[in-house]
């Protein structure tokens, strides 16, 4: 089991998710992407780079994402969403799945849809790139470097007028679109009025998972930088694995049940049958 924890910088409220990434599709599904480029690049390398169809089902691997609210003047930090990764997809594959499934209709129709890329094909129906279909990450052309590492690939044409990235050589796709990764997650928790407190039990897990970090508390959950400022792991994430990961999932899901916002297949009696020590 692995848990990937990060700060949702765009959502500073500790009791509500106030951005479109992650996006709660319904009581069962959370869509995640674009955001956390480094995390998605790693998952692309691990699961999609050698995939023949741009899709990987991973429900049995017990991979979880936990998001905490961004920094705020109250110095209050809570868990605002938890998802179990079920599918890892390229944006091309996600576009075709979500545009043909009525469950995703509202997400797809939003002006700021988190599924912000639409695939482009040539006359022979070969994938040759993406075009921007949403205002998400539109500012300063952020969307470009969200899916590719640099702008000056010799085999890439960036069409700013039409907001498109075109591959001159489609066979180079897997060498260029290194951030071409998004997730469909089981909806374990999505804050709507109350986040999950970083209490002593959760804080102790963070401390054990980061033994070399100093200054960890219920706001500085990733510790302090050398200048004693709070480390928010900007652009990065903390991976927790093994027994600590299992304990984290058990703990936050039990707390989500008490809040009354838990979804998906995890039930309270599961945790009393299989306690973590």
C-alpha positions as CSV (number, residue, x, y, z in Angstrom):
1,X,0.0,0.0,0.0
2,X,1.2,3.5,-0.8
3,X,-0.2,6.9,0.1
4,X,0.8,10.1,-1.8
5,X,0.2,13.2,0.3
6,X,0.3,16.8,-1.1
7,X,-0.9,20.3,-0.4
8,X,-3.8,21.5,-2.7
9,X,-2.3,25.0,-3.0
10,X,-5.3,26.4,-4.9
11,X,-7.7,25.5,-2.1
12,X,-6.9,27.3,1.1
13,X,-10.1,26.5,2.9
14,X,-9.6,23.7,5.4
15,X,-13.2,22.6,5.3
16,X,-14.1,22.7,1.6
17,X,-12.5,21.8,-1.7
18,X,-12.6,25.1,-3.6
19,X,-10.9,24.3,-6.9
20,X,-11.6,22.0,-9.8
21,X,-8.6,19.7,-9.3
22,X,-9.5,17.4,-7.7
23,X,-13.1,17.2,-9.1
24,X,-15.9,15.3,-7.4
25,X,-17.7,13.6,-10.3
26,X,-20.3,12.0,-7.9
27,X,-20.4,10.1,-4.6
28,X,-18.2,7.4,-6.1
29,X,-15.7,9.0,-8.4
30,X,-13.1,11.8,-8.1
31,X,-11.2,12.9,-11.2
32,X,-7.6,14.1,-10.5
33,X,-5.5,15.9,-13.1
34,X,-4.0,18.3,-14.1
35,X,-2.0,19.2,-11.0
36,X,1.1,17.9,-9.2
37,X,3.1,17.5,-12.3
38,X,5.9,15.6,-10.6
39,X,3.5,13.0,-9.2
40,X,1.8,12.6,-12.6
41,X,5.2,12.3,-14.4
42,X,6.2,9.5,-12.0
43,X,2.9,7.7,-12.5
44,X,3.3,8.1,-16.3
45,X,6.8,6.5,-16.1
46,X,5.6,3.7,-13.8
47,X,2.3,2.8,-15.5
48,X,1.6,4.4,-18.8
49,X,4.9,4.8,-20.8
50,X,4.8,1.2,-21.8
51,X,1.0,0.9,-22.0
52,X,-0.3,0.0,-25.4
53,X,-3.6,1.8,-24.9
54,X,-2.9,4.7,-22.5
55,X,-4.9,3.1,-19.6
56,X,-4.0,1.1,-16.5
57,X,-6.4,-0.4,-14.0
58,X,-4.8,-0.5,-10.5
59,X,-7.6,-1.2,-7.9
60,X,-5.7,-4.1,-6.4
61,X,-2.5,-2.1,-5.8
62,X,-3.9,0.0,-2.9
63,X,-2.7,3.4,-4.1
64,X,-4.2,6.4,-2.4
65,X,-3.9,10.2,-2.8
66,X,-4.5,12.5,0.1
67,X,-4.8,16.3,-0.3
68,X,-4.5,18.9,2.4
69,X,-5.6,22.5,2.1
70,X,-3.2,25.3,1.1
71,X,-1.6,27.8,3.4
72,X,-3.8,30.3,5.0
73,X,-3.6,33.2,7.6
74,X,-5.3,31.1,10.3
75,X,-2.5,28.5,10.0
76,X,-5.1,25.7,9.9
77,X,-4.4,22.6,7.9
78,X,-6.8,19.7,7.3
79,X,-7.3,16.8,5.0
80,X,-9.8,17.9,2.3
81,X,-9.9,14.9,0.0
82,X,-8.9,11.2,-0.1
83,X,-9.1,9.0,-3.2
84,X,-8.1,5.4,-4.0
85,X,-6.7,5.3,-7.5
86,X,-8.6,3.0,-9.8
87,X,-7.5,4.0,-13.3
88,X,-4.4,5.7,-14.5
89,X,-5.1,7.3,-17.9
90,X,-3.5,9.5,-20.6
91,X,-5.6,12.6,-21.2
92,X,-6.5,11.2,-24.6
93,X,-7.9,8.0,-23.0
94,X,-9.7,10.0,-20.3
95,X,-11.3,12.3,-22.9
96,X,-12.8,9.4,-24.8
97,X,-14.0,7.7,-21.6
98,X,-15.5,10.8,-20.0
99,X,-17.0,12.3,-23.1
100,X,-19.0,9.1,-23.7
101,X,-20.1,8.5,-20.1
102,X,-23.1,10.6,-18.9
103,X,-21.7,10.5,-15.3
104,X,-19.0,12.9,-16.5
105,X,-21.3,15.3,-18.4
106,X,-21.2,18.2,-16.0
107,X,-17.4,17.9,-15.6
108,X,-16.9,17.9,-19.4
109,X,-19.3,20.8,-20.0
110,X,-17.7,23.2,-17.4
111,X,-15.8,26.1,-18.9
112,X,-13.0,25.4,-16.4
113,X,-13.2,21.6,-16.8
114,X,-10.3,19.7,-15.2
115,X,-10.2,17.5,-18.2
116,X,-8.7,20.4,-20.1
117,X,-7.1,18.7,-23.1
118,X,-8.7,17.2,-26.2
119,X,-6.7,14.9,-28.5
120,X,-5.9,15.8,-32.1
121,X,-5.7,13.3,-34.9
122,X,-4.4,13.5,-38.5
123,X,-6.4,12.3,-41.5
124,X,-5.3,8.7,-40.8
125,X,-6.7,8.9,-37.2
126,X,-3.2,8.9,-35.8
127,X,-2.8,10.8,-32.5
128,X,-0.6,13.9,-33.2
129,X,-1.2,16.1,-30.1
130,X,-3.5,18.0,-27.8
131,X,-5.5,21.2,-27.9
132,X,-6.7,23.2,-24.9
133,X,-10.5,22.8,-24.4
134,X,-10.9,24.6,-21.0
135,X,-9.8,27.7,-19.1
136,X,-8.1,25.5,-16.5
137,X,-4.3,26.3,-16.5
138,X,-4.9,28.6,-19.4
139,X,-3.2,31.6,-17.7
140,X,0.3,32.2,-19.0
141,X,0.0,29.0,-21.1
142,X,0.6,26.9,-17.9
143,X,-1.1,24.0,-19.6
144,X,1.8,23.5,-22.1
145,X,4.4,22.7,-19.4
146,X,1.9,20.6,-17.5
147,X,2.2,17.9,-20.2
148,X,5.6,18.4,-21.7
149,X,8.9,19.1,-20.0
150,X,10.1,22.0,-22.3
151,X,8.8,24.1,-25.1
152,X,11.7,23.7,-27.6
153,X,11.5,20.0,-28.6
154,X,12.6,19.7,-32.2
155,X,9.7,17.4,-33.0
156,X,7.0,19.7,-31.4
157,X,5.1,22.6,-32.8
158,X,3.4,24.8,-30.2
159,X,0.5,26.7,-31.8
160,X,-0.4,29.5,-29.3
161,X,-3.1,30.9,-31.6
162,X,-5.0,27.7,-31.6
163,X,-3.8,26.6,-28.2
164,X,-2.4,23.3,-29.5
165,X,0.7,21.1,-29.2
166,X,1.4,19.2,-32.4
167,X,3.9,16.3,-32.8
168,X,5.8,16.5,-36.1
169,X,6.7,12.9,-35.5
170,X,3.9,11.1,-33.7
171,X,6.2,8.2,-32.8
172,X,8.0,10.5,-30.3
173,X,4.9,10.8,-28.2
174,X,6.1,8.8,-25.2
175,X,9.4,10.8,-25.2
176,X,7.6,14.1,-25.1
177,X,4.3,13.9,-23.3
178,X,5.8,12.9,-20.0
179,X,3.0,14.5,-18.0
180,X,0.3,12.9,-19.9
181,X,-1.4,11.3,-16.9
182,X,-4.6,11.7,-14.9
183,X,-6.5,9.5,-12.5
184,X,-10.0,8.2,-11.8
185,X,-10.3,7.6,-8.0
186,X,-12.7,6.0,-5.7
187,X,-14.3,8.8,-3.7
188,X,-13.3,8.1,-0.1
189,X,-13.6,11.6,1.2
190,X,-14.3,15.0,-0.3
191,X,-14.7,18.0,2.1
192,X,-18.0,19.8,2.0
193,X,-18.2,21.9,5.2
194,X,-15.7,20.0,7.3
195,X,-12.2,18.7,6.7
196,X,-10.5,15.9,8.6
197,X,-8.5,17.4,11.5
198,X,-4.7,16.6,11.8
199,X,-5.0,15.3,15.3
200,X,-2.4,13.5,17.4
201,X,-3.1,10.1,15.7
202,X,-2.6,11.4,12.2
203,X,0.3,13.7,13.2
204,X,2.1,10.8,14.7
205,X,1.9,9.0,11.4
206,X,3.4,12.0,9.6
207,X,6.2,12.2,12.1
208,X,7.1,8.5,11.7
209,X,6.9,8.7,7.9
210,X,9.4,11.6,7.9
211,X,12.0,10.8,10.6
212,X,14.5,13.3,9.3
213,X,12.2,16.3,9.2
214,X,12.2,18.9,11.9
215,X,9.3,21.1,13.1
216,X,6.5,18.8,12.1
217,X,3.2,19.9,13.6
218,X,-0.5,20.0,12.7
219,X,0.1,22.9,10.3
220,X,3.7,22.2,9.1
221,X,2.9,18.6,8.3
222,X,6.0,18.2,6.1
223,X,8.2,20.0,8.6
224,X,10.3,23.2,8.2
225,X,12.8,24.4,5.6
226,X,16.3,25.5,6.5
227,X,15.1,29.0,7.0
228,X,12.4,27.8,9.5
229,X,9.5,28.5,7.1
230,X,6.8,25.9,6.6
231,X,7.7,23.4,3.9
232,X,4.6,22.9,1.7
233,X,6.5,20.6,-0.7
234,X,5.8,23.0,-3.5
235,X,5.3,21.0,-6.7
236,X,6.1,17.8,-4.8
237,X,4.5,15.2,-2.5
238,X,5.2,12.9,0.4
239,X,5.0,9.2,-0.2
240,X,4.1,6.9,2.7
241,X,4.2,3.2,2.2
242,X,3.7,-0.1,4.0
243,X,2.3,-0.3,7.5
244,X,2.3,3.4,8.0
245,X,0.3,3.9,4.7
246,X,-2.2,1.3,5.8
247,X,-2.5,3.0,9.2
248,X,-3.1,6.4,7.5
249,X,-5.8,5.0,5.3
250,X,-7.6,3.2,8.1
251,X,-7.3,6.3,10.4
252,X,-8.5,9.0,7.9
253,X,-11.3,6.8,6.6
254,X,-12.7,6.1,10.1
255,X,-12.6,9.9,10.8
256,X,-14.4,10.5,7.5
257,X,-17.1,8.1,8.5
258,X,-17.6,10.0,11.7
259,X,-17.9,13.3,9.7
260,X,-20.4,11.5,7.5
261,X,-18.7,12.3,4.1
262,X,-17.2,9.0,3.3
263,X,-18.1,7.2,0.0
264,X,-17.0,4.1,-1.9
265,X,-16.6,0.6,-0.7
266,X,-14.7,1.1,2.6
267,X,-16.9,0.4,5.6
268,X,-16.3,1.0,9.3
269,X,-16.4,-2.7,10.3
270,X,-13.4,-3.3,8.0
271,X,-11.2,-1.4,10.3
272,X,-12.1,-3.2,13.4
273,X,-11.4,-6.5,11.8
274,X,-8.0,-5.5,10.5
275,X,-6.4,-3.0,12.8
276,X,-2.9,-1.6,12.1
277,X,-0.2,-1.6,14.8
